[in-house]
């Protein structure tokens, strides 16, 4: 895979979020068709690991750490 394909721009993130709002979380092929050079797998990964506004990006609490 070419490294330039892995780099996401702010504009691509905006398109990704808008496409997910329109098509939902199960239309990765359709969503990726709106993003040249991005595969369905890259779109899904970007959403679940970086862009999803429900992601907690803070450090784990002591209780979470103990639970693991």
C-alpha positions in Angstrom: 0.0 0.0 0.0 1.2 3.5 -0.9 1.7 5.6 2.3 -0.1 8.6 0.7 -3.3 6.5 0.7 -3.0 6.2 4.5 -2.9 10.0 5.1 -6.2 11.6 5.7 -7.0 15.3 5.1 -9.5 17.3 7.1 -11.6 17.6 3.9 -11.7 13.8 3.6 -12.7 13.4 7.3 -15.5 15.9 6.6 -16.7 13.8 3.6 -16.5 10.7 5.7 -18.6 12.1 8.5 -21.2 13.4 6.1 -21.4 10.1 4.2 -21.8 8.1 7.4 -24.7 10.5 8.5 -26.3 9.9 5.1 -25.6 6.2 4.5 -25.0 4.8 8.0 -22.3 2.4 9.3 -22.9 -0.5 7.0 -22.3 1.1 3.6 -18.5 1.2 3.5 -18.2 0.5 -0.2 -20.6 3.3 -1.0 -18.9 5.7 1.4 -15.4 4.9 0.0 -16.7 5.6 -3.5 -16.9 9.3 -2.4 -13.3 9.3 -1.3 -10.8 8.7 -4.1 -7.8 6.5 -3.0 -9.6 5.2 0.1 -10.8 1.6 0.5 -13.9 0.6 2.4 -11.6 -0.9 5.1 -9.7 2.4 5.4 -13.0 4.3 5.8 -14.3 1.9 8.4 -11.0 2.0 10.4 -10.8 5.8 10.2 -14.3 6.1 11.6 -14.0 3.6 14.4 -10.4 4.6 15.5 -10.2 8.3 14.9 -13.2 10.3 13.7 -16.2 8.9 15.7 -17.2 11.7 18.1 -18.2 9.1 20.7 -14.5 7.9 21.1 -13.0 8.7 24.5 -9.5 10.1 23.9 -8.7 10.5 27.6 -6.4 8.3 29.7 -8.0 5.3 31.3 -9.3 5.6 34.7 -7.9 3.5 37.5 -11.2 1.5 37.6 -10.9 0.7 33.8 -7.3 -0.3 34.2 -8.1 -2.6 37.1 -11.0 -4.1 35.1 -8.6 -5.2 32.4 
